Amino acid sequence: MSEQTDEPTTTYEQAREELADVVRRLEAGGLTLEESLALWERGEQLATLCQHWLDRARERLAAAAPADDGN
């Protein structure tokens, strides 16, 4: 039996690039309200995914950093 993880399959770089594309498309305008809402929702998902990757990176850095013994 394989162990499942909550780790996303999209990399940080992929999510960031797609998010930048979503922003460009929204800023360019010319979309219907429904298209704009769908892009906004996708942008929110991507922003959450990017934040997940950044949080994991911070956790890994904190775990790798030497403990501060106060001296």
C-alpha positions as CSV (number, residue, x, y, z in Angstrom):
1,M,0.0,0.0,0.0
2,S,1.5,3.4,-1.0
3,E,1.5,6.3,1.4
4,Q,-0.4,9.3,0.2
5,T,0.8,12.8,0.8
6,D,-0.8,16.2,0.7
7,E,2.1,17.5,-1.3
8,P,0.9,19.2,-4.5
9,T,2.1,18.0,-7.9
10,T,2.5,21.5,-9.2
11,T,5.9,23.1,-8.4
12,Y,6.2,26.6,-6.9
13,E,7.7,27.8,-10.2
14,Q,4.8,26.4,-12.2
15,A,2.2,27.9,-9.9
16,R,4.0,31.3,-9.8
17,E,4.2,31.5,-13.6
18,E,0.6,30.5,-14.1
19,L,-0.4,33.1,-11.5
20,A,1.6,35.8,-13.3
21,D,-0.3,34.8,-16.5
22,V,-3.6,35.0,-14.7
23,V,-2.8,38.5,-13.5
24,R,-1.7,39.6,-17.0
25,R,-4.9,38.4,-18.5
26,L,-7.0,40.1,-15.9
27,E,-5.1,43.3,-16.3
28,A,-5.5,43.2,-20.0
29,G,-9.3,43.2,-19.7
30,G,-11.7,42.3,-22.5
31,L,-13.0,39.3,-20.6
32,T,-16.6,38.6,-19.7
33,L,-17.6,38.7,-16.1
34,E,-17.7,34.9,-16.0
35,E,-14.2,34.6,-17.5
36,S,-12.9,37.2,-15.0
37,L,-14.4,35.4,-12.1
38,A,-13.0,32.0,-13.2
39,L,-9.6,33.6,-13.6
40,W,-9.8,35.3,-10.2
41,E,-10.8,32.0,-8.6
42,R,-7.8,30.2,-10.3
43,G,-5.6,33.0,-9.1
44,E,-6.7,32.5,-5.6
45,Q,-6.0,28.8,-5.8
46,L,-2.5,29.5,-7.3
47,A,-1.7,32.1,-4.6
48,T,-2.7,29.5,-1.9
49,L,-0.4,26.9,-3.6
50,C,2.5,29.4,-3.8
51,Q,2.0,30.2,-0.1
52,H,2.0,26.5,0.7
53,W,5.4,26.1,-1.0
54,L,6.8,29.2,0.7
55,D,5.6,28.0,4.1
56,R,7.2,24.6,3.5
57,A,10.5,26.2,2.5
58,R,10.5,28.3,5.7
59,E,9.8,25.2,7.8
60,R,12.7,23.4,6.1
61,L,15.1,26.4,6.7
62,A,14.0,26.7,10.3
63,A,14.6,22.9,10.8
64,A,18.1,23.1,9.2
65,A,19.2,26.3,11.1
66,P,21.3,25.7,14.2
67,A,19.4,26.2,17.4
68,D,19.9,29.6,19.1
69,D,21.2,28.9,22.6
70,G,21.0,32.5,23.7
71,N,24.8,33.0,23.8
